[in-house]
C-alpha cells in the first residue's frame, strides 16, 4: 500500500473506508489547482492517488477519472519500458565486451 499511496491523509481515509471524504479531498485538490495553489503535476499525482484509493474501495469512477488513471499508468509504463530496454541493452553490451574482450 505504501508504494501506491504516499499521502498520510489518503492512507487514513482509505484504511477507514471513507469514500465520501476521499471525494471531498479530490474536490479540494481540483480547487487548489484552479486557484494556482498546486502545480499541475502535483495536482495530477494527488488526483491519481485519490482516484486509485476510490477504485480500491470499489467506487465507480467517471469516464474522465478513469481516463486520468489510464493516462498516468500509460506514461509510467512507457517510461518503465524505455528504462528497462536501455538498461537491458547496456547489460548486453557489457556482457558482450566481457565475453569477447574490449577492443583496444
C-alpha positions, -999 to 999 in steps of 0.1 A, spaced: 0 0 0 28 25 8 40 23 -28 6 33 -41 -5 58 -15 20 85 -4 -2 110 14 -10 102 50 -45 116 47 -53 94 17 -39 63 35 -60 71 66 -92 77 45 -86 45 25 -80 23 55 -110 37 73 -130 31 41 -143 67 37 -150 73 0 -171 104 7 -141 120 25 -118 110 -4 -143 126 -29 -141 158 -8 -103 157 -8 -104 152 -46 -126 184 -49 -101 203 -27 -72 193 -49 -91 203 -80 -100 237 -64 -63 243 -53 -52 236 -89 -76 262 -103 -65 287 -77 -29 281 -85 -21 267 -50 -9 234 -66 13 228 -96 -4 208 -123 19 178 -119 14 177 -81 -23 180 -85 -23 152 -110 -3 130 -87 -27 137 -58 -58 131 -80 -45 98 -93 -36 87 -57 -72 96 -45 -88 80 -75 -68 49 -70 -80 47 -34 -116 52 -45 -112 25 -71 -96 2 -45 -127 8 -23 -149 -4 -52 -162 31 -60 -174 38 -96 -152 63 -114 -164 87 -141 -151 83 -176 -128 113 -171 -115 99 -138 -107 65 -153 -91 82 -183 -67 102 -159 -56 70 -142 -51 52 -175 -31 82 -189 -8 83 -159 -4 45 -159 3 45 -197 30 72 -193 46 54 -163 46 21 -182 62 37 -213 89 52 -191 95 19 -174 98 1 -208 122 27 -221 144 25 -190 142 -13 -189 151 -17 -226 180 8 -222 192 -10 -191 190 -43 -209 209 -30 -239 237 -17 -217 239 -50 -198 240 -69 -232 268 -47 -244 288 -51 -212 283 -89 -213 295 -90 -249 325 -69 -240 334 -92 -212 330 -123 -233 348 -110 -263 372 -87 -247 373 -50 -252 387 -37 -284 420 -19 -280 
